[in-house]
C-alpha cells in the first residue's frame, strides 16, 4: 500500500522501513506511527520477511514525538487517545527488528530504537530522553527500557537532565550492539539482518521471545519458558536439517518449519 510518511523495500527476506519526514527530523506523529505499525504487521502476515531494518531518512533516526500534536492536549485527551497502543503492537511483532540509527534518536526516537531487538548506530548518532526539558517525561517506555538497558544511575541521569549520550557512550553502557561509520550504518544493519534471516525462522522467533521474557519475569519463570521453547524446536524440520548439516559438514538449508 502507498505510504506518506515511511518508505518500505524488501529483498531476499529482508525488509527496510525508513521513517521519511526528514524536514522535521522524522518526528513521530500519529500518522507516521500508524503507517509504521501497518507495515510491520503486514510483513508479519505475509510471512516471507525474516528480519526487518528500521531507519530514518536524512539527519535523524527520529528526533522525538511531534510536539505540535501534543501542544494543546489535556490529560483526559491524552488518556483517551490510542497513542501508546501503537507501541504495544510493535512490541508484539515476532520478526526480529534492527534499528539502524543515523543521527538523532531522541525522546520517542530513542524509545522506538529501544523497542527494536538490536541497535546498529552510526558514529554520529546521539541517544537521549529530553522530555524533562518540556516539563514532561518519557511515556513510551523510556524510563523502563533505558533503565533495563544501561542501569539505574545512568538512566536516571539521562532522564532527569535530558542530556543525550554519544554512540560510543551508548555502546559502552550496552544500549547499542555496535557502532560503525555513518556512511555504512544501513549496510551493516542489513548485513546483520541477512545473517539472522539465514537461520531457522522458528528457532529465531522462539529465541527472540525467550530473550524478551527475561525482561518480563523472574529467573525461574524465564528458565522454564526457555526450556519449553528448546523442547518445542525438536519437533521442527529445521532442527533435523540443522543437526544433519552440522554432522555432514555442510551449510543447512532451513525452510522455516
C-alpha positions in Angstrom: 0.0 0.0 0.0 1.2 3.6 -0.6 2.6 5.4 2.5 3.0 9.1 3.1 5.4 9.1 6.0 7.5 6.0 5.5 9.1 4.0 2.7 9.5 0.3 2.5 11.5 -2.1 0.4 12.2 -5.9 0.5 15.0 -8.1 -0.8 16.0 -11.7 0.0 13.8 -12.0 3.1 14.9 -8.6 4.5 12.7 -5.5 4.8 13.9 -2.0 5.2 11.4 0.5 6.7 12.5 4.2 6.5 10.9 6.9 8.5 10.6 9.6 5.8 9.8 13.0 7.3 13.4 14.5 7.0 12.1 18.1 7.1 11.0 17.6 10.7 13.8 15.1 11.6 11.3 12.2 11.3 9.2 13.4 14.2 6.8 10.6 15.2 3.3 11.9 14.7 0.2 9.7 14.9 0.1 9.2 11.1 3.7 8.0 11.0 3.2 5.5 13.8 0.0 4.2 12.2 1.9 3.6 8.9 4.8 2.0 10.7 2.6 -0.4 12.6 0.7 -1.2 9.4 3.9 -2.0 7.6 5.3 -4.2 10.3 2.1 -6.1 10.8 1.8 -6.6 7.0 5.3 -8.2 6.9 4.2 -10.5 9.8 1.1 -11.6 7.9 2.9 -12.0 4.6 5.5 -14.3 6.1 8.4 -14.1 3.6 10.3 -11.4 5.6 12.7 -12.9 8.1 14.2 -9.7 9.5 13.3 -6.0 9.4 15.6 -3.0 9.5 14.2 0.3 10.7 16.0 3.5 9.9 15.4 7.2 9.2 15.8 9.5 6.2 18.2 12.5 6.4 20.0 13.6 9.6 18.0 11.7 12.1 16.6 8.3 13.0 13.8 10.2 14.8 14.2 13.3 16.9 11.2 12.6 19.1 7.4 12.8 19.1 5.7 15.5 17.1 5.3 18.2 19.8 2.7 20.1 17.8 0.3 17.2 18.2 0.6 17.3 22.0 0.8 21.1 22.5 -2.9 21.7 23.2 -3.8 18.2 24.6 -5.3 17.8 28.0 -4.7 14.9 30.4 -8.1 13.3 29.6 -7.4 13.7 25.9 -4.0 12.0 26.2 -5.5 9.2 28.3 -8.4 8.7 25.9 -6.2 8.6 22.8 -4.6 5.4 21.5 -1.1 6.9 21.3 0.6 4.0 23.1 -1.4 1.2 21.6 0.7 1.5 18.5 3.9 0.9 20.6 2.4 -2.2 22.2 1.6 -3.5 18.7 5.2 -3.0 17.7 6.3 -4.8 20.8 4.3 -7.9 19.8 6.0 -8.2 16.4 7.7 -11.5 16.3 10.0 -10.8 13.4 13.5 -9.6 14.6 13.8 -5.8 14.4 17.1 -4.0 13.9 17.3 -0.2 14.3 19.9 1.5 12.1 20.4 4.7 13.9 21.8 7.6 11.9 21.9 10.9 13.7 19.4 11.8 16.4 17.4 9.2 18.3 15.8 11.5 20.9 12.7 11.1 23.0 10.3 8.9 21.1 13.0 8.2 18.7 15.2 6.7 21.4 12.2 4.8 22.7 11.5 3.4 19.2 15.1 2.3 18.8 15.0 0.6 22.2 11.7 -1.2 21.1 13.8 -2.9 18.4 15.7 -6.0 19.2 19.2 -4.7 18.2 20.6 -1.2 17.5 23.4 -0.6 15.0 24.5 3.0 15.5 26.4 5.5 13.3 29.4 7.2 14.9 27.4 10.4 14.7 24.3 9.1 16.4 23.0 10.6 19.6 20.6 9.0 22.1 18.6 10.8 24.7 15.3 11.4 26.6 15.0 15.2 26.6 11.3 15.2 27.6 12.2 16.7 31.0 13.1 20.0 29.2 9.4 20.3 28.1 8.1 19.8 31.6 7.1 16.2 30.9 8.7 12.8 31.0 9.2 9.7 28.7 5.9 7.9 28.1 6.6 5.2 25.5 9.0 3.1 27.6 11.9 5.5 28.1 12.1 5.1 31.9 11.7 1.4 31.7 13.7 0.1 28.7 16.5 2.6 29.2 16.9 1.5 32.9 17.0 -2.2 31.9 19.5 -1.5 29.2 22.0 0.7 31.0 21.2 0.6 34.7 19.5 2.9 37.2 22.2 5.5 37.7 22.9 6.2 34.0 19.2 6.1 33.1 18.3 8.4 35.9 20.9 11.0 34.8 19.7 10.9 31.2 16.0 11.1 32.1 16.4 13.8 34.8 18.8 16.0 32.9 17.6 15.5 29.4 21.2 15.3 28.2 22.0 13.0 25.3 24.8 10.5 25.0 27.0 9.7 22.0 27.0 6.5 20.1 30.3 5.4 21.7 28.9 6.1 25.2 25.8 4.1 24.2 27.9 1.2 23.1 30.0 1.3 26.3 26.9 1.0 28.5 25.2 -1.6 26.4 22.5 0.4 24.8 23.7 -0.4 21.2 25.3 -3.6 19.8 27.8 -1.9 17.5 29.0 1.5 16.2 30.0 1.9 12.6 30.9 4.8 10.3 27.9 6.9 9.4 28.1 6.0 5.7 27.9 2.3 6.4 25.2 2.1 9.1 22.4 0.9 6.9 24.6 -1.6 5.1 25.9 -3.0 8.4 22.3 -3.4 9.7 21.2 -5.1 6.5 24.3 -7.4 6.8 23.2 -8.4 10.3 19.7 -8.8 9.2 20.7 -11.2 6.4 22.8 -13.2 8.8 19.7 -13.7 11.1 17.4 -14.3 8.1 19.5 -17.2 7.1 18.8 -19.1 10.3 15.8 -21.3 11.1 12.8 -19.0 11.3 11.0 -20.9 14.0 14.2 -21.0 16.2 14.8 -17.3 15.7 11.2 -16.5 16.7 11.3 -18.6 19.8 14.8 -17.4 20.8 13.7 -13.8 20.5 10.6 -14.5 22.7 12.8 -16.2 25.3 15.3 -13.3 25.4 12.4 -10.8 25.8 10.9 -13.0 28.6 14.0 -12.2 30.7 12.6 -8.6 31.0 9.1 -9.7 31.9 9.6 -12.4 34.5 11.8 -13.7 37.3 14.7 -16.0 36.6 12.9 -19.3 37.4 10.0 -18.4 35.1 12.3 -17.3 32.3 14.3 -20.5 32.5 11.1 -22.6 32.4 10.0 -20.7 29.3 13.4 -21.1 27.7 13.3 -24.9 28.2 9.8 -25.2 26.8 10.9 -23.4 23.7 14.0 -25.6 23.5 12.0 -28.8 23.6 9.4 -27.4 21.1 12.1 -26.9 18.5 12.8 -30.6 18.5 9.5 -31.0 16.7 10.7 -28.9 13.7 12.1 -29.9 10.4 14.8 -27.2 10.7 16.1 -28.9 13.8 16.6 -32.1 11.9 18.2 -30.3 9.0 20.5 -28.2 11.2 21.9 -31.1 13.1 22.2 -33.2 9.9 24.1 -30.4 8.2 26.4 -30.0 11.1 27.3 -33.7 11.2 27.7 -33.8 7.4 29.8 -30.6 7.4 27.6 -28.6 5.0 25.5 -25.5 5.1 22.0 -26.1 6.4 19.0 -25.4 4.1 16.4 -24.2 6.6 12.8 -24.0 5.5 11.1 -22.3 8.4 9.2 -25.3 9.6 
